[in-house]
Amino acid sequence: MTQLEEPAGTPAVDSPPPKPARSRRKALLRGLLSAAIVGIIFFGVFPLIADFGEVWKHIRSMTAVELSTLALAALWNLQTYLFVIVPSSPGITYPQAFVMTQSTTAAANSFPAGAAVGIGMTYAMYMSWGFSRAVATRAILVSGVWNNFAKLGLPVFALALLAIEGTPSFGRIMAGLFGIGALLGSIALFALMLRSDRLAKRVGDAAARLVSRVLGVLRRPPVSGWGEAARGFRADTIDLLRHAWLRLSVGAIVSQLSLYLVLLLVLRDVGVSNDEVGWVEVLAAFAFVRLLTALPVTPGGVGVVELGLTAALVGAGGDRDEVVAAVLVFRALTYLLPIPVGVVTYVIWRRKSSWRKPMPVEDARNP
Protein backbone atom coordinates (compact mmCIF):
# COMPACT_ATOMS: atom_id res chain seq x y z
CA MET A 1 0.00 0.00 0.00
CA THR A 2 1.40 3.41 -0.88
CA GLN A 3 1.77 6.24 1.56
CA LEU A 4 -1.25 8.48 1.71
CA GLU A 5 -1.02 12.02 0.43
CA GLU A 6 -1.47 15.10 2.58
CA PRO A 7 -5.16 16.07 2.62
CA ALA A 8 -6.00 19.40 1.06
CA GLY A 9 -6.27 22.34 3.40
CA THR A 10 -3.70 21.19 5.95
CA PRO A 11 -3.05 24.24 8.08
CA ALA A 12 0.29 25.90 8.45
CA VAL A 13 0.99 27.23 11.88
CA ASP A 14 4.11 29.15 12.78
CA SER A 15 5.16 28.28 16.30
CA PRO A 16 5.38 31.14 18.76
CA PRO A 17 8.89 32.17 19.73
CA PRO A 18 10.36 29.73 22.26
CA LYS A 19 10.93 30.78 25.84
CA PRO A 20 14.04 28.85 26.79
CA ALA A 21 14.46 30.17 30.32
CA ARG A 22 10.87 29.33 31.33
CA SER A 23 11.07 25.95 29.59
CA ARG A 24 14.29 25.12 31.39
CA ARG A 25 12.79 26.07 34.75
CA LYS A 26 9.71 23.93 34.13
CA ALA A 27 11.85 21.00 33.02
CA LEU A 28 14.07 21.38 36.08
CA LEU A 29 11.12 21.53 38.47
CA ARG A 30 9.49 18.55 36.77
CA GLY A 31 12.73 16.59 36.99
CA LEU A 32 13.20 17.45 40.67
CA LEU A 33 9.63 16.43 41.47
CA SER A 34 10.02 13.12 39.64
CA ALA A 35 13.33 12.46 41.38
CA ALA A 36 11.78 13.24 44.77
CA ILE A 37 8.88 10.85 44.18
CA VAL A 38 11.19 8.06 43.01
CA GLY A 39 13.55 8.63 45.94
CA ILE A 40 10.75 8.54 48.50
CA ILE A 41 9.33 5.32 47.04
CA PHE A 42 12.59 3.40 46.65
CA PHE A 43 14.51 4.68 49.68
CA GLY A 44 11.64 5.48 52.03
CA VAL A 45 8.78 3.10 51.33
CA PHE A 46 10.37 -0.06 49.93
CA PRO A 47 12.75 -0.59 52.89
CA LEU A 48 9.64 -0.70 55.08
CA ILE A 49 8.09 -3.37 52.87
CA ALA A 50 10.93 -5.81 52.27
CA ASP A 51 14.41 -6.85 53.38
CA PHE A 52 16.67 -6.05 50.42
CA GLY A 53 19.17 -8.69 51.52
CA GLU A 54 16.44 -11.31 51.11
CA VAL A 55 15.27 -9.69 47.89
CA TRP A 56 18.75 -10.05 46.41
CA LYS A 57 18.90 -13.70 47.52
CA HIS A 58 15.67 -14.46 45.66
CA ILE A 59 17.00 -12.76 42.53
CA ARG A 60 20.28 -14.69 42.68
CA SER A 61 18.41 -17.98 43.22
CA MET A 62 17.06 -17.98 39.65
CA THR A 63 18.60 -20.69 37.48
CA ALA A 64 20.29 -20.21 34.12
CA VAL A 65 17.28 -21.75 32.40
CA GLU A 66 14.92 -19.34 34.17
CA LEU A 67 17.09 -16.35 33.32
CA SER A 68 17.31 -17.45 29.68
CA THR A 69 13.53 -17.86 29.48
CA LEU A 70 13.04 -14.41 30.97
CA ALA A 71 15.51 -12.90 28.51
CA LEU A 72 13.65 -14.45 25.57
CA ALA A 73 10.29 -13.23 26.93
CA ALA A 74 11.70 -9.71 27.39
CA LEU A 75 13.14 -9.66 23.87
CA TRP A 76 9.83 -10.86 22.45
CA ASN A 77 8.06 -8.12 24.41
CA LEU A 78 10.27 -5.49 22.73
CA GLN A 79 8.92 -6.59 19.35
CA THR A 80 5.22 -6.71 20.08
CA TYR A 81 4.27 -3.04 19.67
CA LEU A 82 5.37 -3.36 16.05
CA PHE A 83 2.13 -5.29 15.52
CA VAL A 84 0.27 -2.05 16.28
CA ILE A 85 2.59 0.43 14.55
CA VAL A 86 2.89 -1.36 11.19
CA PRO A 87 -0.88 -1.69 10.51
CA SER A 88 -1.40 1.95 11.53
CA SER A 89 1.37 3.19 9.20
CA PRO A 90 0.93 1.75 5.67
CA GLY A 91 4.31 1.84 3.94
CA ILE A 92 6.50 1.54 7.03
CA THR A 93 8.79 -1.50 7.36
CA TYR A 94 9.21 -3.63 10.46
CA PRO A 95 12.87 -2.50 10.94
CA GLN A 96 11.77 1.14 10.75
CA ALA A 97 8.93 0.50 13.19
CA PHE A 98 11.33 -1.19 15.61
CA VAL A 99 13.79 1.71 15.41
CA MET A 100 11.01 4.19 16.06
CA THR A 101 9.29 2.37 18.92
CA GLN A 102 12.51 1.64 20.79
CA SER A 103 13.94 5.14 20.36
CA THR A 104 10.75 6.85 21.51
CA THR A 105 10.28 4.41 24.40
CA ALA A 106 13.81 5.16 25.59
CA ALA A 107 13.00 8.88 25.52
CA ALA A 108 9.72 8.38 27.38
CA ASN A 109 11.47 6.28 30.06
CA SER A 110 14.41 8.65 30.48
CA PHE A 111 13.10 12.22 30.66
CA PRO A 112 10.43 14.07 32.63
CA ALA A 113 7.61 14.72 30.15
CA GLY A 114 9.33 12.07 28.05
CA ALA A 115 6.07 11.24 26.30
CA ALA A 116 6.10 14.68 24.65
CA VAL A 117 9.72 14.17 23.63
CA GLY A 118 8.78 10.79 22.19
CA ILE A 119 5.97 12.27 20.11
CA GLY A 120 8.34 14.86 18.69
CA MET A 121 10.82 12.12 17.79
CA THR A 122 8.03 10.10 16.20
CA TYR A 123 7.11 12.98 13.89
CA ALA A 124 10.76 13.55 13.01
CA MET A 125 11.28 9.89 12.10
CA TYR A 126 8.10 9.57 10.04
CA MET A 127 8.89 12.69 8.05
CA SER A 128 12.54 11.71 7.52
CA TRP A 129 11.23 8.55 5.85
CA GLY A 130 8.98 10.49 3.47
CA PHE A 131 5.68 10.28 5.35
CA SER A 132 3.55 13.40 5.51
CA ARG A 133 2.66 15.13 8.75
CA ALA A 134 -0.97 14.06 8.30
CA VAL A 135 -0.01 10.39 7.91
CA ALA A 136 2.20 10.62 11.00
CA THR A 137 -0.62 12.23 12.99
CA ARG A 138 -3.07 9.55 11.91
CA ALA A 139 -0.64 6.77 12.83
CA ILE A 140 0.08 8.27 16.26
CA LEU A 141 -3.63 8.74 16.96
CA VAL A 142 -4.81 5.34 15.74
CA SER A 143 -2.01 3.33 17.37
CA GLY A 144 -2.41 5.25 20.63
CA VAL A 145 -6.19 4.82 20.66
CA TRP A 146 -5.99 1.08 19.99
CA ASN A 147 -3.30 0.63 22.63
CA ASN A 148 -5.46 2.47 25.17
CA PHE A 149 -8.51 0.42 24.19
CA ALA A 150 -6.53 -2.72 25.07
CA LYS A 151 -5.16 -1.15 28.25
CA LEU A 152 -8.65 -0.16 29.40
CA GLY A 153 -10.22 -3.43 28.30
CA LEU A 154 -7.75 -5.61 30.22
CA PRO A 155 -9.07 -4.68 33.71
CA VAL A 156 -12.59 -5.46 32.50
CA PHE A 157 -11.45 -8.90 31.32
CA ALA A 158 -9.55 -9.50 34.57
CA LEU A 159 -12.56 -8.47 36.64
CA ALA A 160 -14.73 -10.96 34.74
CA LEU A 161 -12.23 -13.76 35.45
CA LEU A 162 -12.09 -12.80 39.13
CA ALA A 163 -15.88 -12.86 39.29
CA ILE A 164 -15.87 -16.38 37.84
CA GLU A 165 -13.40 -17.44 40.53
CA GLY A 166 -15.45 -15.64 43.18
CA THR A 167 -12.61 -13.44 44.44
CA PRO A 168 -13.31 -9.83 43.38
CA SER A 169 -12.78 -7.26 46.15
CA PHE A 170 -14.61 -3.96 46.43
CA GLY A 171 -11.53 -2.07 45.25
CA ARG A 172 -11.14 -4.31 42.22
CA ILE A 173 -14.81 -3.98 41.36
CA MET A 174 -14.56 -0.19 41.50
CA ALA A 175 -11.40 -0.23 39.38
CA GLY A 176 -13.11 -2.53 36.90
CA LEU A 177 -16.14 -0.25 36.71
CA PHE A 178 -13.82 2.68 36.10
CA GLY A 179 -12.18 0.70 33.30
CA ILE A 180 -15.56 -0.09 31.76
CA GLY A 181 -16.62 3.55 31.91
CA ALA A 182 -13.32 4.83 30.51
CA LEU A 183 -13.35 2.22 27.73
CA LEU A 184 -16.92 3.01 26.69
CA GLY A 185 -16.22 6.73 26.85
CA SER A 186 -13.09 6.37 24.72
CA ILE A 187 -14.91 4.30 22.11
CA ALA A 188 -17.80 6.80 22.01
CA LEU A 189 -15.43 9.75 21.60
CA PHE A 190 -13.49 8.03 18.84
CA ALA A 191 -16.71 7.07 17.05
CA LEU A 192 -17.95 10.64 17.38
CA MET A 193 -14.80 11.92 15.69
CA LEU A 194 -15.46 9.65 12.70
CA ARG A 195 -19.23 10.02 12.58
CA SER A 196 -19.63 12.41 9.64
CA ASP A 197 -17.85 14.85 7.36
CA ARG A 198 -19.93 17.69 8.73
CA LEU A 199 -19.08 16.88 12.34
CA ALA A 200 -15.38 16.45 11.52
CA LYS A 201 -15.37 19.85 9.81
CA ARG A 202 -17.14 21.47 12.77
CA VAL A 203 -14.63 19.99 15.21
CA GLY A 204 -11.72 21.13 13.04
CA ASP A 205 -13.13 24.65 12.66
CA ALA A 206 -13.83 24.89 16.39
CA ALA A 207 -10.27 23.82 17.16
CA ALA A 208 -8.96 26.40 14.68
CA ARG A 209 -10.97 29.18 16.34
CA LEU A 210 -9.66 28.19 19.77
CA VAL A 211 -6.05 28.04 18.59
CA SER A 212 -6.43 31.33 16.70
CA ARG A 213 -7.60 33.06 19.87
CA VAL A 214 -4.52 31.81 21.71
CA LEU A 215 -2.27 32.88 18.84
CA GLY A 216 -3.98 36.29 18.81
CA VAL A 217 -2.96 36.84 22.43
CA LEU A 218 0.59 35.97 21.36
CA ARG A 219 0.24 38.34 18.37
CA ARG A 220 0.55 35.54 15.87
CA PRO A 221 -1.59 35.15 12.73
CA PRO A 222 -4.70 32.93 12.94
CA VAL A 223 -4.82 29.45 11.48
CA SER A 224 -7.18 28.33 8.75
CA GLY A 225 -8.18 25.23 6.82
CA TRP A 226 -8.47 22.97 9.84
CA GLY A 227 -12.06 21.99 9.02
CA GLU A 228 -11.16 20.68 5.58
CA ALA A 229 -8.04 19.02 6.98
CA ALA A 230 -10.19 17.25 9.61
CA ARG A 231 -12.48 15.97 6.86
CA GLY A 232 -9.54 14.57 4.93
CA PHE A 233 -8.10 13.08 8.12
CA ARG A 234 -11.44 11.41 8.89
CA ALA A 235 -11.67 9.85 5.41
CA ASP A 236 -8.10 8.53 5.58
CA THR A 237 -8.63 7.11 9.07
CA ILE A 238 -11.85 5.31 8.09
CA ASP A 239 -10.10 3.82 5.07
CA LEU A 240 -7.23 2.64 7.25
CA LEU A 241 -9.50 1.08 9.89
CA ARG A 242 -11.61 -0.65 7.25
CA HIS A 243 -8.57 -2.69 6.23
CA ALA A 244 -6.52 -2.84 9.44
CA TRP A 245 -8.86 -2.87 12.47
CA LEU A 246 -8.44 -6.62 13.07
CA ARG A 247 -4.63 -6.51 12.85
CA LEU A 248 -4.60 -3.47 15.13
CA SER A 249 -6.84 -5.19 17.68
CA VAL A 250 -4.86 -8.44 17.73
CA GLY A 251 -1.58 -6.52 17.86
CA ALA A 252 -2.68 -4.38 20.81
CA ILE A 253 -3.89 -7.43 22.76
CA VAL A 254 -0.68 -9.38 22.03
CA SER A 255 1.40 -6.40 23.15
CA GLN A 256 -0.40 -6.14 26.51
CA LEU A 257 -0.41 -9.88 27.19
CA SER A 258 3.28 -10.22 26.31
CA LEU A 259 4.12 -7.68 29.00
CA TYR A 260 1.93 -9.59 31.45
CA LEU A 261 3.72 -12.82 30.52
CA VAL A 262 7.08 -11.34 31.58
CA LEU A 263 5.61 -10.44 34.98
CA LEU A 264 4.04 -13.87 35.45
CA LEU A 265 7.26 -15.69 34.54
CA VAL A 266 9.44 -13.67 36.87
CA LEU A 267 7.02 -14.15 39.76
CA ARG A 268 7.16 -17.91 39.33
CA ASP A 269 10.93 -17.87 38.90
CA VAL A 270 11.58 -16.06 42.20
CA GLY A 271 9.25 -18.42 44.08
CA VAL A 272 5.76 -16.85 44.11
CA SER A 273 3.65 -19.94 43.41
CA ASN A 274 0.23 -20.14 41.83
CA ASP A 275 -1.17 -21.17 45.24
CA GLU A 276 0.04 -17.86 46.71
CA VAL A 277 -0.99 -15.59 43.84
CA GLY A 278 -2.93 -17.20 40.99
CA TRP A 279 -2.41 -16.20 37.39
CA VAL A 280 -5.78 -14.45 37.33
CA GLU A 281 -4.84 -12.35 40.35
CA VAL A 282 -1.53 -11.50 38.69
CA LEU A 283 -3.43 -10.44 35.58
CA ALA A 284 -5.75 -8.28 37.66
CA ALA A 285 -2.86 -6.60 39.47
CA PHE A 286 -1.05 -6.02 36.19
CA ALA A 287 -4.16 -4.67 34.44
CA PHE A 288 -5.19 -2.27 37.18
CA VAL A 289 -1.67 -0.95 37.77
CA ARG A 290 -1.23 -0.43 34.02
CA LEU A 291 -3.90 2.24 34.31
CA LEU A 292 -1.47 4.21 36.50
CA THR A 293 0.86 4.65 33.53
CA ALA A 294 -1.71 7.02 32.04
CA LEU A 295 -0.68 9.52 34.74
CA PRO A 296 2.66 11.10 33.74
CA VAL A 297 3.91 11.47 37.32
CA THR A 298 7.38 10.08 36.62
CA PRO A 299 9.13 8.93 33.40
CA GLY A 300 7.65 5.58 32.43
CA GLY A 301 5.81 5.46 35.76
CA VAL A 302 9.06 4.52 37.55
CA GLY A 303 8.47 4.12 41.26
CA VAL A 304 4.69 4.42 40.95
CA VAL A 305 4.30 1.18 38.97
CA GLU A 306 6.70 -0.71 41.24
CA LEU A 307 4.84 0.38 44.35
CA GLY A 308 1.43 -0.35 42.82
CA LEU A 309 2.40 -3.85 41.66
CA THR A 310 4.01 -4.66 45.00
CA ALA A 311 0.97 -3.53 46.98
CA ALA A 312 -1.44 -5.44 44.71
CA LEU A 313 0.56 -8.68 44.67
CA VAL A 314 1.38 -8.67 48.40
CA GLY A 315 -2.28 -7.91 49.08
CA ALA A 316 -3.20 -10.95 46.98
CA GLY A 317 -1.07 -13.20 49.22
CA GLY A 318 2.48 -13.01 47.87
CA ASP A 319 5.54 -13.07 50.11
CA ARG A 320 6.86 -9.50 50.42
CA ASP A 321 10.51 -10.22 49.66
CA GLU A 322 9.68 -12.48 46.73
CA VAL A 323 7.19 -10.01 45.27
CA VAL A 324 9.62 -7.10 45.52
CA ALA A 325 12.33 -9.23 43.89
CA ALA A 326 9.97 -10.14 41.04
CA VAL A 327 8.77 -6.57 40.52
CA LEU A 328 12.32 -5.20 40.39
CA VAL A 329 13.40 -7.81 37.84
CA PHE A 330 10.24 -7.24 35.82
CA ARG A 331 10.86 -3.50 35.66
CA ALA A 332 14.53 -4.01 34.82
CA LEU A 333 13.46 -6.07 31.80
CA THR A 334 10.58 -3.88 30.66
CA TYR A 335 11.54 -0.37 31.80
CA LEU A 336 15.34 -0.26 31.91
CA LEU A 337 16.17 -2.62 29.02
CA PRO A 338 14.47 -0.44 26.35
CA ILE A 339 16.70 2.53 27.27
CA PRO A 340 20.06 1.19 25.98
CA VAL A 341 18.26 -0.53 23.11
CA GLY A 342 16.64 2.79 22.23
CA VAL A 343 19.99 4.60 22.28
CA VAL A 344 21.30 2.12 19.70
CA THR A 345 18.20 2.43 17.51
CA TYR A 346 18.39 6.23 17.68
CA VAL A 347 21.94 6.08 16.36
CA ILE A 348 20.74 3.75 13.60
CA TRP A 349 18.04 6.26 12.62
CA ARG A 350 20.55 9.10 12.48
CA ARG A 351 22.99 7.14 10.33
CA LYS A 352 20.70 5.04 8.12
CA SER A 353 20.76 7.32 5.08
CA SER A 354 19.24 4.68 2.78
CA TRP A 355 15.93 5.07 4.65
CA ARG A 356 15.79 8.82 4.06
CA LYS A 357 13.23 10.22 1.64
CA PRO A 358 12.36 13.79 0.64
CA MET A 359 9.94 15.68 2.84
CA PRO A 360 6.42 15.80 1.36
CA VAL A 361 5.76 18.94 -0.69
CA GLU A 362 3.08 20.38 1.58
CA ASP A 363 5.20 19.87 4.69
CA ALA A 364 8.26 21.34 3.00
CA ARG A 365 6.23 24.48 2.25
CA ASN A 366 4.91 24.68 5.80
CA PRO A 367 7.66 23.46 8.15
N, C-alpha and C positions, 0 to 999 in steps of 0.2 A: 504494500500500500504506500502511495506517495505521501509526502508531507503536505499537510493542508496549507492553503494560502491564507495570508492575512485577510480577515474580513474587511470589507470596505467601511470607511468611517472610523477606523481605529484612532482614538484621540492621541494627540501629542501634548504632553504636559512637561513643561520645563520645571525642574525641581527648584524649590526655593534655595537661596544660598545656605550652605551648611553652617552650623554653629559649633565649631570644633570644641571650644572650651566647655560649653554646656554639655555636649555629647560625652566628652571625656569625664566630666563630673558625674553624670548619670551612670556611665559604665563603671566608674570606680565605686560609686555607692552600691550599685547592683552587685558588683563582684564582692565587696566587703560583706554585704548582707548574706549572699550565698555562702561565702566562706564561714561566716558566723554560724549559720544554720547547720552546715555540715560538721563544723567543729563541735557544736553542742551535742549533736546526735552521736557522732562516733567517739568522742572523748568524754562526754558527760553522761549520755543515756546508756550506750551499749555496755560500758563497764558495770553498770548496775544490773544488766540483764544476764550477762554470761561471763564466765572465766576464760579470758583469752588464751591462757595456757592450755586449757582443755579444748578450746576451739581449734588451736593449732594442731593438737594431737589428732583430732578427728580428720582434719584436712590431710595430714601426713599419713593417716592410716589407709587412704585410698590406694588400691593396687594399680599396677601398670595397665592392666586391662581396663579398669574403670576410668583411669585418666585418658586412655586412648579413645574410649567410647565417648567421653565427654568432649574431647577435642573434635571428634568427627561431628557430633551433634552441634557444637558451636560453629564449626565451619559451614555446616549445612544451613544453620540459622542465618548466617551472613548472606546467603544467596537468596533467601526466600522472598524478600521484598521486590526482587526483580520480577516476580510473577504478577506484581501489581503495576510496576512502572512500565514494563514493555507493552502490555495491552493498552495502557493509557497514553502511550506515546508512539503512534504508528510511524515507522521509519527508524526508530532507535534500535541499536543492536544490544545484545546481552552484555558484551564487554563494556560498552558505553554506559549502560544502565548500572552495572556494578561499580564502575568508577564514580559515577555520580552519587549513588546511594551511600557508598562508603565514605566519600569525601564530605558530604553534607552531614552524615551522622557523626563523623569525627568533630565537625565544627559545632554541632548541636550539643555534643557531650562535653565540649572543652570550654566553651565561653558562656558567661552570663548573657541571656538573650540570644543564645546560640541558634535557636530556631530561626530567628530573623536573618542571621548570618547565613544559615543553610539555605534559606529561600533565595537570598541574593546570589549565592554560588550556583544554585540550580538554574536560575535564569541565565547566568553567565555561561554555563556549560551548554545548555540547550542552544543558545544563540551562536556560540562558537562552532557548533556542529551544523549550522544552517537552518535551524528551526526558528520560526517567527515567534515574536513575543506572545501572540495570541495562542499559538499551539502550546507554548511553555505554560502559559496561564491555565489553559484547559487541562493539561496533564497534571499540574500541581493540584488543581481543584478536584479533579475526578479521583486521582489516586489518594488524596487526603481524605475525601469524603468516604470512599470505599473502605479505607483503613479504619476510619472512625466508626463506620457502620459495624465492622467486625469487632472492634474494641468495645462498643456499647452492647452488641448482641451477645458477647461471651458471658457477661454476668447473668443475663437472662437465661441462657442455656445452663449455666452452672446452678442457678437457683432451681430450675426445673429438675435437675438431677438430684439436688439436695432434698427437694420435696418428695421425690420418689423414694429416697432412702429414709425419709422421715427425720432429717436432722437440721432443717433450716432454723436459724436463730432470728430473733426480732431484727437485729442489726443487719443480717444478711437479707432478710425480706425487704427491709427499707432500701438497702443498696440496690437490690434487684428491681424494685419498683422505680427507683430513680433511673436505673439503666433502661427500663422499658419506656419511661416517659421521654428520656433524652433521645433514645433511638427513634421513637415515633415522631418526635418533634423534628429531628434531623431529616428523616425521610420526607416529612411533610414540607419542610422548608426547601429541600432540594427539588421536590416535585413542583412546588410553586414557582421556582426559578425557571423551570422548563415548560410551564403550562401552556403559554401562548406567546406568539410574536409580540402582540400588543402589550402583554404584561412585562415581557423582557425589555421592551423599549421604554416602558414607563419606569421600570426599576433603573435602567441605565440613565435615563434623563434625570431622574430624581437624584441619583448619585452624582451626576455631573453638576447639578445645581448646588448640592451640598459642598462639593469640592471647590466649586467656583467661589462660593462665599468665603471659604477659608483662604483661598488664594487671593481674594480681594482684600482681605485684612492684611495679607502679606505684600499687597501691591503687585501681585502677579496677574497676568492675563487669565481670563476664564477658559475653561475647557469646553469642547464641543464634540459632537459626534458619538457620544457614549451610548445613546439609545440605539443607533444603527449598529454600533459595534456589539452591543449586548444581543441584538437579534442574530447577528452572524455567529456569535459565540454559542448561542442557544442551538442553532441549527447544526453546527459542527459537533457539539456535545451529544445531541440526540443521535446523530449519525454514528458517532463513536460507540455510544452505549448500545445501540441496536446490534452491533457486531461483536462487542467485547464485554458485555455485562457479565456473562457466565465466567469467562476467564478472570475477570477482575474479582468476582465474588469468591471463586475457588482460591485464587492467589492470596486474597486478604485473609481467608480462613486458614490456609496453610501457613502463612506468615505468623499468625497469632499462635497457632497450635505448636509450631516448631519452637517458639520461644518458651512455651509452657513445657515442652518435652525436655528442654535443657534443665529447667528447674526440677522437674520430677526425677530425672536421672541423678542429679547431684544430691538430692535429698536421700534417695535410696543408697547412694554410694557412701555417704557419710554416716549412715546407720539409722535414719528415720524410716521405720518400717511402715508398711501399709496398715498394720494394726494400730499404729500410733496416729498417723495422719493418712487417711485414704486418698486415693487418686482424685476422687471427686472433691474432697475438701481442699486438696492442693489446687485443683482447677478453680475453685471458688475464690480462694485466697489470691491466686494469680490474677483472676479476672477483675476482682474488685479493686485490688491495688493498682492494676493497670490504669484505672480511671484517674488515679492521682497524677499520672504523667501528663494529663491535660492541663495541669496547673504548673506554669513555668516558674516554680519557686527556686529551683536550683538547676544547673545544667544537667539535662538527662534525668532529672529527678533524683540525683545522687543524694543519699542520706534519707530522703523522704521515702523512697521505694524500699530501701533496706529496712527501715524501721517499720513500715507498714507490713511488709511480708513477714518479718520476724514476729510482730504482734499477732498477726492472723494465724500463723502456723503454730506458734506456741499456744495460743488460745484454743487451737484445734486438738492439742494433746501432744505436740512434739517436744522433745527434750530441748531445753534452752541452748545448751552448748552446741548440740548437733544442728539445730535449726540455724543458729548464727553462722556456723561453719558453712552450711549449705548455701545460705543467702550470700555470703561474701564470695564464695567460689562462683556462684551463679552470676553475680554482678561483675566479677572479674572477666567472665567469659562473654557477657552480653553488653556490658557498658564500657569496660576498659579496653578489651580486645579491638573493637572497631576504631579506636583512636589511632594506634600505629598503622593499622591497615589503611585507614583513611588518609594518613599522611603520604603513604606510598602511592595511593590512587590519585591524590591531588598532584603529585609530581608527574605521574603518567599523563594526566590531563594537560598539564602545562607543556609537556614535551612531545606529545603525540601529534605531530603536525599533519600526519596523513588523515586524521579525523576532521581537520578544520575545513569549514566551508564558508563561502561568503555570507555576510549578514543579509537577511532578506531586505528587499528594496525599501519597503515601507519603514522598517525599523532603522535602516541606514539614514533615511531622511529625518526621522524623528528619534534621535538617540535618547 
